[in-house]
């Protein structure tokens, strides 16, 4: 029995650099590479993917090589972490902290230091 290599939805989506939704929409519209569906499992034969990519080349010479099928996924840089959200105090809490420590900043520093000491 000869078994041809196939891609699952996530592999093809990663190769095309799209989410799974466009692949599902293309299947409904009769676009994209030919697929095999067994129950809920959708498989894309590799030779059909290559044929579809060759047929849909744009602004590429016909002899240009397609990306390799086993290419590493693109490196996605995570956005820089957002600045921490300042703690919000009720008015009576703020007055009490200011009365005890002379400022909110001094109170937060003292409370953070006390918290760090209890962690050790």
MODELLER restraints for C-alpha pairs under 7 A, 6 or more apart:
rsr = mdl.restraints
at = mdl.atoms
rsr.add(forms.Gaussian(group=physical.xy_distance, feature=features.Distance(at['CA:4:A'], at['CA:45:A']), mean=6.87, stdev=0.5))
rsr.add(forms.Gaussian(group=physical.xy_distance, feature=features.Distance(at['CA:5:A'], at['CA:45:A']), mean=6.04, stdev=0.5))
rsr.add(forms.Gaussian(group=physical.xy_distance, feature=features.Distance(at['CA:5:A'], at['CA:46:A']), mean=5.91, stdev=0.5))
rsr.add(forms.Gaussian(group=physical.xy_distance, feature=features.Distance(at['CA:6:A'], at['CA:43:A']), mean=5.85, stdev=0.5))
rsr.add(forms.Gaussian(group=physical.xy_distance, feature=features.Distance(at['CA:6:A'], at['CA:44:A']), mean=5.16, stdev=0.5))
rsr.add(forms.Gaussian(group=physical.xy_distance, feature=features.Distance(at['CA:6:A'], at['CA:45:A']), mean=4.20, stdev=0.5))
rsr.add(forms.Gaussian(group=physical.xy_distance, feature=features.Distance(at['CA:6:A'], at['CA:46:A']), mean=5.21, stdev=0.5))
rsr.add(forms.Gaussian(group=physical.xy_distance, feature=features.Distance(at['CA:7:A'], at['CA:43:A']), mean=5.64, stdev=0.5))
rsr.add(forms.Gaussian(group=physical.xy_distance, feature=features.Distance(at['CA:7:A'], at['CA:44:A']), mean=5.00, stdev=0.5))
rsr.add(forms.Gaussian(group=physical.xy_distance, feature=features.Distance(at['CA:7:A'], at['CA:45:A']), mean=6.34, stdev=0.5))
rsr.add(forms.Gaussian(group=physical.xy_distance, feature=features.Distance(at['CA:7:A'], at['CA:46:A']), mean=6.57, stdev=0.5))
rsr.add(forms.Gaussian(group=physical.xy_distance, feature=features.Distance(at['CA:8:A'], at['CA:42:A']), mean=6.37, stdev=0.5))
rsr.add(forms.Gaussian(group=physical.xy_distance, feature=features.Distance(at['CA:8:A'], at['CA:43:A']), mean=4.97, stdev=0.5))
rsr.add(forms.Gaussian(group=physical.xy_distance, feature=features.Distance(at['CA:8:A'], at['CA:44:A']), mean=6.31, stdev=0.5))
rsr.add(forms.Gaussian(group=physical.xy_distance, feature=features.Distance(at['CA:9:A'], at['CA:20:A']), mean=6.49, stdev=0.5))
rsr.add(forms.Gaussian(group=physical.xy_distance, feature=features.Distance(at['CA:9:A'], at['CA:42:A']), mean=6.70, stdev=0.5))
rsr.add(forms.Gaussian(group=physical.xy_distance, feature=features.Distance(at['CA:9:A'], at['CA:43:A']), mean=6.87, stdev=0.5))
rsr.add(forms.Gaussian(group=physical.xy_distance, feature=features.Distance(at['CA:10:A'], at['CA:20:A']), mean=6.53, stdev=0.5))
rsr.add(forms.Gaussian(group=physical.xy_distance, feature=features.Distance(at['CA:13:A'], at['CA:19:A']), mean=5.59, stdev=0.5))
rsr.add(forms.Gaussian(group=physical.xy_distance, feature=features.Distance(at['CA:13:A'], at['CA:20:A']), mean=5.70, stdev=0.5))
rsr.add(forms.Gaussian(group=physical.xy_distance, feature=features.Distance(at['CA:14:A'], at['CA:73:A']), mean=6.78, stdev=0.5))
rsr.add(forms.Gaussian(group=physical.xy_distance, feature=features.Distance(at['CA:26:A'], at['CA:32:A']), mean=5.66, stdev=0.5))
rsr.add(forms.Gaussian(group=physical.xy_distance, feature=features.Distance(at['CA:32:A'], at['CA:52:A']), mean=6.80, stdev=0.5))
rsr.add(forms.Gaussian(group=physical.xy_distance, feature=features.Distance(at['CA:33:A'], at['CA:48:A']), mean=5.73, stdev=0.5))
rsr.add(forms.Gaussian(group=physical.xy_distance, feature=features.Distance(at['CA:33:A'], at['CA:49:A']), mean=5.43, stdev=0.5))
rsr.add(forms.Gaussian(group=physical.xy_distance, feature=features.Distance(at['CA:33:A'], at['CA:52:A']), mean=5.35, stdev=0.5))
rsr.add(forms.Gaussian(group=physical.xy_distance, feature=features.Distance(at['CA:34:A'], at['CA:44:A']), mean=6.57, stdev=0.5))
rsr.add(forms.Gaussian(group=physical.xy_distance, feature=features.Distance(at['CA:34:A'], at['CA:48:A']), mean=5.97, stdev=0.5))
rsr.add(forms.Gaussian(group=physical.xy_distance, feature=features.Distance(at['CA:35:A'], at['CA:42:A']), mean=6.71, stdev=0.5))
rsr.add(forms.Gaussian(group=physical.xy_distance, feature=features.Distance(at['CA:35:A'], at['CA:43:A']), mean=5.66, stdev=0.5))
rsr.add(forms.Gaussian(group=physical.xy_distance, feature=features.Distance(at['CA:35:A'], at['CA:44:A']), mean=4.60, stdev=0.5))
rsr.add(forms.Gaussian(group=physical.xy_distance, feature=features.Distance(at['CA:35:A'], at['CA:45:A']), mean=6.69, stdev=0.5))
rsr.add(forms.Gaussian(group=physical.xy_distance, feature=features.Distance(at['CA:36:A'], at['CA:42:A']), mean=5.73, stdev=0.5))
rsr.add(forms.Gaussian(group=physical.xy_distance, feature=features.Distance(at['CA:36:A'], at['CA:43:A']), mean=5.09, stdev=0.5))
rsr.add(forms.Gaussian(group=physical.xy_distance, feature=features.Distance(at['CA:36:A'], at['CA:44:A']), mean=6.24, stdev=0.5))
rsr.add(forms.Gaussian(group=physical.xy_distance, feature=features.Distance(at['CA:37:A'], at['CA:43:A']), mean=6.34, stdev=0.5))
rsr.add(forms.Gaussian(group=physical.xy_distance, feature=features.Distance(at['CA:94:A'], at['CA:104:A']), mean=6.95, stdev=0.5))
rsr.add(forms.Gaussian(group=physical.xy_distance, feature=features.Distance(at['CA:97:A'], at['CA:104:A']), mean=6.32, stdev=0.5))
rsr.add(forms.Gaussian(group=physical.xy_distance, feature=features.Distance(at['CA:97:A'], at['CA:107:A']), mean=6.07, stdev=0.5))
rsr.add(forms.Gaussian(group=physical.xy_distance, feature=features.Distance(at['CA:98:A'], at['CA:104:A']), mean=5.80, stdev=0.5))
rsr.add(forms.Gaussian(group=physical.xy_distance, feature=features.Distance(at['CA:101:A'], at['CA:107:A']), mean=5.37, stdev=0.5))
